[in-house]
Amino acid sequence: MARYRLDNMIEHITGTENRYLLFEGGKGAQRCVPDSPEWFAWLAGLSSFHFQGKGGHFTARQERKQRGETYWYAYRKAHKMRLKRYLGTTEKLTLAHLEQAACALHEAALSAIPEDEALNARAKIPAPAGLRIGSVTVLWHEGVLSIRTPTEHHVLNKIQAAELLSYLYDQRRTLLKRQQ
């Protein structure tokens, strides 16, 4: 799972068409409809955020220019290069605009791969077998937590996985205190 330096995030929920999770550092999940007045007010209160969209990701930073206005820029580091894209003012930060910027930066990152690296790319590492507990298999692979039983299969996004791990950790502490 990728770790981000920023606590403010907008993350597309994998497996859905247009559902996103919004997080603000220290406050947890935020509830606001994308592209609504609340959405733009929430963004205006941030100085930076990480965007994980359907087609790519970037870090957005609000920068103040000499004239006093603030503008947003998207940054992504790839292959020892820092890629930058102008996003505009807060009012222009619609979900569609953010997705478009993520896709453009993703394509720029792909084109930044040196030809010799692309030709000599390593083969993907096979997925691990996971942890088997009776008939339940728990697997963490490429940032996704998967829980499989004989009759069901559940995939948890990053936030759900973090909440599950936090719950299990709390229960572990309780169990260990009882054994002492």
C-alpha positions, 0 to 999 in steps of 0.5 A: 500500500502506498503511503502518502505524506499528506493527510488530506486525500480524495480517493476513488473507491475501486470498483465503483463508477463515481464514488470518492472518499474525502479525508482531512487530516485529524478529522477523518472522512468528510461528507460532501458531494463533489462539485457542490458548494461544500466541496469547493469550500472544503478545498478552499480551506486546504493548502494541499491534498493527494488525489487518487483517481481512476486513471492516476494520482498526484499531489495538489498544492495551492500556491500564492502568486505575486499578485496575491491570487492563489492557484492550484498545481498538480505534482507527480514524481516519476523516474527521477523527474518532477512533473507539474500541471496547472490546475487553476483556481479552486472553482475549477477543481471539479472531479472531472478536472482532477481526473483529467489532470491525473490521467495526463500526469499518468501518461506523462509519467509513462512517457518518462520511462527511459527506453532501456528501462522499459525494455528491461522491465522486471516480470511481476512478482506472483501474488502471495498465497495469503494467510489461511485460518481454517476456511478463511483466506486473508490476502494483502496484495498491491494495496488491497485487502481481500478476505475470502471464505468458501461462500463469499469474497470481500475486497476492502479499500485502504480506509476499510482495511485501516479501520479493520486493522485498528479494530483488530489491534484494539481487540488484541490488546484486550485479549492480551490484558485478560491473559496476564 
